[in-house]
Every structure is written in structure tokens, then in C-alpha cells.
Amino acid sequence: MPKSDNPSSEALYVGIDVGGTNIKAGIVTGSGKPLAKASLPTHADRGVDYGLDVIQRTVEAALANAKLELSQIEAIGLATPGTMDIPGGWLLEPPNLPGWWHVPIRDKVAAQFKKPTVLQNDANAAAYGEFWTGAARDAHSLVFWTLGTGIGCGIIVDHVIIEGEHSHGSECGHIIIDMDSPRMSPAEQYGTLEAFCGAKAVVNRCAEALASGRESSLHAQLRAGAELTPLMIAEAAEGGDRVADEVVMDTARYMGIGTTTLMHTINPSMFLFGGAMTFGRNETALGRRFLQAIKDEVKKRAFHVPFERTTIDFATLGGDAGYIGAAGCARLKFPPA
């Protein structure tokens, strides 16, 4: 591998973001600037040994893209889904990583690369990425929502990531918003925010509305053999479909309820929304209306002072937040000599 000098003379860190679908790795400077990245499919069902091989190849690809060698890396940050034991470095029972249960993943990665390694929850890492170098870089505290297959959350207060006593802090996608609801989340919990707003829940709520006989452009797509997805719902909503639009705006309303609860609990300076299911963020009219609907719900339910003084917006780092934040966590634990 060709070697290049680090032009900034900063310490360099590797950030790894392990997801159920893809593993991302990036090279990040000590000031939070990403230099290069790579991504490969996880194939989580093939087990942890295969996953470690994917991690190896993804990091090597990122280093090659940056024209760097592993010897130039200070430390590694590893972000994975929970459940986990963060201080002990263990994956416990992550639902979307079958075959990765009860694994000392931090020590395995450290031995693999012979580098100091820190483990962090993926939502916490993404939150720290936005806090360190993204939309929340001027904030003192942050609640970061990730909207996707599940509803993830990361909380930072006075520059401290809230991990909790048992590494289960900030798991706010599992707060109860309807204690009598029969809706169940992928984590098999009833009435939670995830049970209403996760990708599967959004699809289920839309399917229920369609089954009631309401007119929608989605019927024709389903009759043609298409599978109902959040993207299909978003595209229909953008095209003016009333059923799809109501599903998206109801999702915003539920997220507004969850946001109000955390506003009254954490009282952060900022809330950010990221993840794959943000409906185009500020780049689309639907995304802007989605965010405004969240704000409207919070305004209706929250105390006036925190609502007026708290920023509610979309995140800016996109899919890079996880590996950037993981590298930042490595920098926190293993600062340059």
C-alpha cells in the first residue's frame, strides 16, 4: 500500500460503523475531518467470524483510499447496535446481528488490528459525530434521533455521552407513547415510539389505511406486484397521495410526542433527526413539512420556555455520522500522545 504523509500532521483514527446491512469504515483526523471511507455488505447471518473479515477488508479499503497505512493510525472506534456492555467491550444480544451474540467484539477487533479500540453504541456514536463536527458542533447538549428500521437515540449532556449504568442509556426509541396500544416493535415491546415510527410500523400503518378501502395511488403499485416500503410511501406523499401523506405526518406527530418527553427530561440545547427515513430532510418539501409537523406537535405539548429556546432540525452528516463519531470516541479514549 502506498504511504503518504498526513498533510495536517494530526493524529488519525479509524471509525467503524457496523450495521445489519453494511459495515462502513472511515479515516478521520483528530479534528474530525474525514479523509476517506469504504463500505461493504455485512451479511450478518454468516456470523461474527465472517463479520470480522468484512471489518478487516473495509478498513483496509478505507486506508487504501486515503493512501495511508495502519501504522499511521492512533486508535480505532467501533460502533455497533445494542444490546451491549460498553465498558466490557461485549456485544450481548443485538437483534439485527444474528450470530453475533455474547461476543467480546472490542477485544477481537483490537487483536485483529493490534490497535487500541473503543466500543460504542451506534446511535451514541452517530450523535457524537454530529456533536463533534456536524450540525450540533456549537451545542452544549444534544438529543439525536435516528429514524430507520428502528428508532435509535443518542444523548450528550455537557459533552458527556449518556451510556447509562448498564450500557442501555439513551434507548429512547423504546419509550412508551401509548400504554394500551396493541402495536408491537421489533424488540417485542408494545406501544413504544418504535412500534409507531420504525420502518416496519410505518409500512403497517399505511397498509392498514389501504385495507380500509381508502383511495390511493399505492393500490395500483401493489396490484402490479410492488412491495410497500417507506420509500414508496414517501414518493406517493410527495406526489400528493393523501393516505401516504397522512402516514408520514402521523409519524412526525408521534416523534413530536417522544421529543416533548425528552425535552422535559433532558432539556437539551438541540434535537436532531437523522437516519434513512427522514423523507428527504430539508432538501424536499415533504422533509420540510415532516420537520415542521414535529415542531408543531412539540409546541402544542411542551413548556413554552424550553420549546422557544431549543433547536429542532435535521442532522447534516448523513450516513457518515456513525464512523465519524466512532473515530471521535476513539480520540476521546485514546488522545494523541
C-alpha positions as CSV (number, residue, x, y, z in Angstrom):
1,M,0.0,0.0,0.0
2,P,1.5,3.4,-0.9
3,K,2.2,5.6,2.1
4,S,1.5,9.3,2.2
5,D,2.4,11.8,4.9
6,N,-0.5,13.2,6.9
7,P,-0.7,16.7,5.5
8,S,-2.2,18.2,8.7
9,S,0.2,16.3,11.0
10,E,-2.8,15.5,13.1
11,A,-3.4,12.1,14.8
12,L,-5.5,9.8,12.6
13,Y,-8.3,7.5,13.8
14,V,-10.3,4.7,12.2
15,G,-14.1,4.8,12.8
16,I,-16.1,1.6,12.1
17,D,-19.9,1.6,11.9
18,V,-21.3,-1.9,11.9
19,G,-24.9,-2.2,10.7
20,G,-27.1,-5.1,9.9
21,T,-26.8,-4.4,6.2
22,N,-23.5,-2.7,5.7
23,I,-20.2,-2.1,7.5
24,K,-18.6,1.3,7.0
25,A,-15.1,2.4,7.9
26,G,-13.5,5.8,7.6
27,I,-10.2,7.5,8.3
28,V,-10.8,10.7,10.4
29,T,-8.4,13.3,11.6
30,G,-8.1,14.4,15.2
31,S,-10.2,17.5,14.4
32,G,-13.0,15.5,12.9
33,K,-12.2,15.7,9.2
34,P,-13.0,12.5,7.2
35,L,-10.2,11.7,4.8
36,A,-11.6,8.5,3.1
37,K,-14.2,5.8,3.6
38,A,-15.3,2.4,2.4
39,S,-18.4,0.2,2.8
40,L,-19.1,-3.5,2.3
41,P,-22.2,-5.7,2.9
42,T,-22.3,-7.2,6.4
43,H,-24.0,-10.5,5.7
44,A,-24.8,-10.6,9.4
45,D,-26.3,-14.1,9.1
46,R,-22.9,-15.6,8.3
47,G,-21.8,-14.9,11.8
48,V,-19.2,-12.9,13.7
49,D,-16.1,-14.5,12.2
50,Y,-17.2,-13.6,8.7
51,G,-18.2,-10.2,10.1
52,L,-14.7,-9.7,11.4
53,D,-13.3,-10.5,8.0
54,V,-15.6,-7.9,6.5
55,I,-14.4,-5.3,9.1
56,Q,-10.8,-6.1,8.1
57,R,-11.5,-5.7,4.4
58,T,-13.5,-2.5,4.9
59,V,-10.8,-0.9,7.0
60,E,-8.1,-1.9,4.5
61,A,-10.1,-0.4,1.7
62,A,-10.6,2.9,3.6
63,L,-6.8,3.0,4.3
64,A,-6.1,2.4,0.6
65,N,-8.5,5.1,-0.4
66,A,-6.6,7.5,1.9
67,K,-3.2,6.2,0.8
68,L,-2.4,5.5,4.4
69,E,-1.0,2.6,6.4
70,L,-2.4,1.1,9.6
71,S,0.8,2.1,11.4
72,Q,-0.3,5.7,11.0
73,I,-3.5,5.1,12.9
74,E,-3.7,6.2,16.6
75,A,-6.7,4.1,17.6
76,I,-10.0,2.6,16.4
77,G,-13.5,3.4,17.3
78,L,-16.1,0.6,16.8
79,A,-19.8,1.4,16.7
80,T,-22.4,-1.4,16.8
81,P,-26.1,-1.9,17.5
82,G,-27.1,-2.8,21.1
83,T,-27.6,-4.6,23.3
84,M,-24.1,-4.4,24.6
85,D,-21.7,-4.0,27.6
86,I,-19.8,-0.9,26.6
87,P,-17.2,-0.8,29.4
88,G,-16.6,-4.6,29.0
89,G,-16.5,-4.4,25.2
90,W,-19.1,-7.1,24.7
91,L,-22.0,-7.5,22.2
92,L,-24.8,-9.1,24.1
93,E,-27.9,-9.8,22.1
94,P,-28.2,-7.4,19.1
95,P,-31.4,-8.2,17.3
96,N,-30.2,-7.3,13.8
97,L,-26.8,-9.2,14.1
98,P,-27.8,-12.8,14.3
99,G,-24.8,-15.0,15.3
100,W,-23.1,-12.0,16.9
101,W,-24.5,-12.7,20.4
102,H,-22.3,-12.7,23.5
103,V,-19.1,-11.7,21.7
104,P,-16.1,-9.7,23.2
105,I,-16.2,-7.7,20.0
106,R,-13.9,-4.8,21.1
107,D,-11.1,-7.1,22.1
108,K,-11.4,-9.2,18.9
109,V,-11.1,-6.0,16.8
110,A,-8.2,-4.7,18.9
111,A,-6.4,-8.0,18.5
112,Q,-7.2,-8.1,14.8
113,F,-5.6,-4.7,14.1
114,K,-3.2,-4.5,17.1
115,K,-4.6,-1.1,17.9
116,P,-6.3,0.4,21.0
117,T,-10.0,0.1,20.4
118,V,-13.1,1.6,22.0
119,L,-16.7,0.2,21.7
120,Q,-19.7,2.5,21.5
121,N,-23.4,2.1,20.7
122,D,-24.1,3.0,17.1
123,A,-26.7,5.7,17.9
124,N,-24.4,7.2,20.5
125,A,-21.6,7.3,18.0
126,A,-23.7,9.0,15.4
127,A,-24.8,11.5,18.0
128,Y,-21.2,12.2,18.9
129,G,-20.4,12.6,15.2
130,E,-23.0,15.4,14.9
131,F,-21.9,16.9,18.2
132,W,-18.2,16.9,17.3
133,T,-18.3,18.1,13.8
134,G,-21.8,18.2,12.4
135,A,-25.0,20.2,13.0
136,A,-24.5,20.2,16.8
137,R,-20.9,21.3,16.9
138,D,-21.8,24.6,18.6
139,A,-24.3,23.0,21.0
140,H,-23.7,22.1,24.7
141,S,-26.1,19.2,24.8
142,L,-27.9,17.1,22.2
143,V,-30.7,14.5,21.7
144,F,-30.1,12.8,18.4
145,W,-32.9,10.7,16.9
146,T,-32.1,8.1,14.2
147,L,-35.2,7.0,12.1
148,G,-34.9,3.8,10.2
149,T,-35.6,0.1,10.7
150,G,-35.8,1.0,14.4
151,I,-35.8,4.3,16.3
152,G,-32.4,4.9,17.8
153,C,-31.4,7.7,20.1
154,G,-28.1,9.2,21.4
155,I,-27.9,11.8,24.2
156,I,-25.0,14.1,25.0
157,V,-25.1,16.4,28.0
158,D,-22.2,18.8,28.8
159,H,-20.1,16.9,26.3
160,V,-20.7,13.5,28.0
161,I,-22.4,10.6,26.1
162,I,-25.2,9.2,28.3
163,E,-24.4,5.5,28.3
164,G,-26.2,4.5,31.5
165,E,-25.2,2.2,34.3
166,H,-25.7,-0.9,32.2
167,S,-24.9,0.5,28.7
168,H,-28.6,0.9,28.0
169,G,-28.9,4.7,28.4
170,S,-30.5,6.8,25.6
171,E,-32.6,3.9,24.3
172,C,-35.4,6.3,23.8
173,G,-37.0,4.6,20.8
174,H,-38.4,2.3,23.4
175,I,-40.3,4.9,25.5
176,I,-44.0,4.2,25.8
177,I,-46.2,6.7,24.0
178,D,-49.5,4.6,24.2
179,M,-49.7,2.2,27.1
180,D,-52.8,0.4,25.7
181,S,-51.7,0.0,22.1
182,P,-51.5,-3.4,20.5
183,R,-48.7,-2.2,18.2
184,M,-45.5,-4.1,18.9
185,S,-42.0,-3.1,18.0
186,P,-39.3,-5.4,16.5
187,A,-38.0,-5.5,20.1
188,E,-41.3,-7.1,21.1
189,Q,-42.5,-4.1,23.2
190,Y,-46.0,-2.7,22.9
191,G,-46.9,0.9,22.5
192,T,-43.4,2.3,22.1
193,L,-42.2,5.1,19.8
194,E,-40.5,2.4,17.6
195,A,-43.8,0.5,17.4
196,F,-45.3,3.5,15.8
197,C,-42.4,5.1,13.9
198,G,-40.0,2.4,12.9
199,A,-39.9,1.5,9.2
200,K,-42.0,-1.7,9.7
201,A,-44.5,0.3,11.7
202,V,-44.8,3.0,9.1
203,V,-45.5,0.3,6.4
204,N,-48.0,-1.5,8.7
205,R,-49.9,1.7,9.4
206,C,-50.1,2.5,5.7
207,A,-51.2,-1.0,4.9
208,E,-54.0,-0.7,7.4
209,A,-55.2,2.6,5.9
210,L,-55.1,1.0,2.4
211,A,-57.0,-2.1,3.6
212,S,-59.8,0.1,4.9
213,G,-60.7,0.9,1.3
214,R,-59.4,4.4,1.1
215,E,-58.4,5.7,-2.4
216,S,-54.7,5.8,-3.0
217,S,-52.2,5.7,-5.9
218,L,-50.4,3.0,-3.9
219,H,-53.1,0.4,-4.8
220,A,-52.0,0.3,-8.4
221,Q,-48.4,-0.3,-7.4
222,L,-49.3,-3.1,-5.1
223,R,-51.5,-4.8,-7.7
224,A,-48.5,-4.6,-10.0
225,G,-46.5,-6.6,-7.5
226,A,-44.6,-3.9,-5.8
227,E,-43.7,-4.3,-2.1
228,L,-44.8,-1.5,0.2
229,T,-41.8,0.3,1.6
230,P,-41.2,3.6,3.4
231,L,-39.6,5.0,0.2
232,M,-42.7,4.1,-1.8
233,I,-44.8,5.8,0.8
234,A,-42.6,8.9,0.8
235,E,-42.7,9.1,-3.1
236,A,-46.5,8.8,-3.0
237,A,-46.8,11.5,-0.4
238,E,-44.5,13.8,-2.4
239,G,-46.9,13.2,-5.4
240,G,-49.9,14.3,-3.3
241,D,-51.3,11.0,-2.2
242,R,-53.5,11.7,0.8
243,V,-53.1,8.3,2.5
244,A,-49.3,8.3,2.2
245,D,-49.1,11.9,3.4
246,E,-51.2,11.2,6.5
247,V,-48.9,8.3,7.3
248,V,-45.8,10.5,7.1
249,M,-47.4,13.4,9.1
250,D,-48.7,11.0,11.7
251,T,-45.1,9.7,12.1
252,A,-44.0,13.3,12.7
253,R,-46.7,13.7,15.3
254,Y,-45.6,10.6,17.2
255,M,-41.9,11.7,17.0
256,G,-43.1,15.1,18.4
257,I,-44.6,13.3,21.4
258,G,-41.4,11.5,22.0
259,T,-39.4,14.7,21.6
260,T,-41.6,16.5,24.1
261,T,-40.9,13.8,26.6
262,L,-37.2,14.2,26.3
263,M,-37.4,17.9,26.2
264,H,-39.0,17.8,29.6
265,T,-36.5,15.1,30.8
266,I,-33.1,16.2,29.3
267,N,-33.8,19.9,28.4
268,P,-31.0,19.8,25.7
269,S,-30.0,22.7,23.6
270,M,-30.7,20.8,20.4
271,F,-32.7,17.9,18.9
272,L,-31.5,16.5,15.6
273,F,-33.2,13.9,13.3
274,G,-31.1,11.6,11.1
275,G,-31.3,8.2,9.6
276,A,-32.6,6.7,6.4
277,M,-36.2,7.7,7.0
278,T,-36.1,11.5,7.2
279,F,-38.1,12.0,4.0
280,G,-35.5,14.0,2.1
281,R,-34.7,16.3,5.1
282,N,-34.6,20.0,4.2
283,E,-33.9,19.1,0.5
284,T,-37.6,18.2,-0.2
285,A,-40.9,19.9,0.6
286,L,-42.0,16.6,2.3
287,G,-39.0,16.6,4.5
288,R,-39.5,20.2,5.5
289,R,-43.2,19.6,6.3
290,F,-42.2,16.5,8.3
291,L,-39.9,18.6,10.5
292,Q,-42.4,21.3,10.8
293,A,-45.1,18.8,11.9
294,I,-42.7,17.6,14.6
295,K,-42.1,21.2,15.8
296,D,-45.9,21.9,15.8
297,E,-46.6,18.8,18.0
298,V,-43.8,19.8,20.4
299,K,-45.1,23.4,20.6
300,K,-48.5,22.1,21.4
301,R,-47.3,19.8,24.2
302,A,-44.1,21.3,25.7
303,F,-43.5,24.1,28.2
304,H,-43.1,27.4,26.4
305,V,-39.6,28.3,27.6
306,P,-37.7,25.1,26.5
307,F,-39.6,24.9,23.2
308,E,-38.7,28.5,22.3
309,R,-35.1,28.0,23.3
310,T,-34.4,24.6,21.8
311,T,-33.3,24.0,18.2
312,I,-35.1,21.2,16.4
313,D,-33.5,20.3,13.0
314,F,-32.2,17.7,10.7
315,A,-28.7,16.2,11.1
316,T,-26.1,17.0,8.4
317,L,-23.6,14.2,8.3
318,G,-25.9,11.6,6.8
319,G,-24.6,8.1,6.7
320,D,-21.1,9.3,7.7
321,A,-22.1,10.3,11.2
322,G,-21.6,6.8,12.7
323,Y,-18.0,6.2,11.6
324,I,-17.0,9.8,12.3
325,G,-18.5,9.6,15.8
326,A,-16.9,6.2,16.4
327,A,-13.5,7.8,15.5
328,G,-14.3,10.7,17.8
329,C,-15.0,8.3,20.6
330,A,-11.6,6.6,20.0
331,R,-10.0,10.1,20.1
332,L,-11.7,10.8,23.5
333,K,-10.5,7.5,25.0
334,F,-7.0,7.5,23.3
335,P,-5.9,11.1,22.7
336,P,-2.7,11.6,20.7
337,A,0.5,11.3,22.7
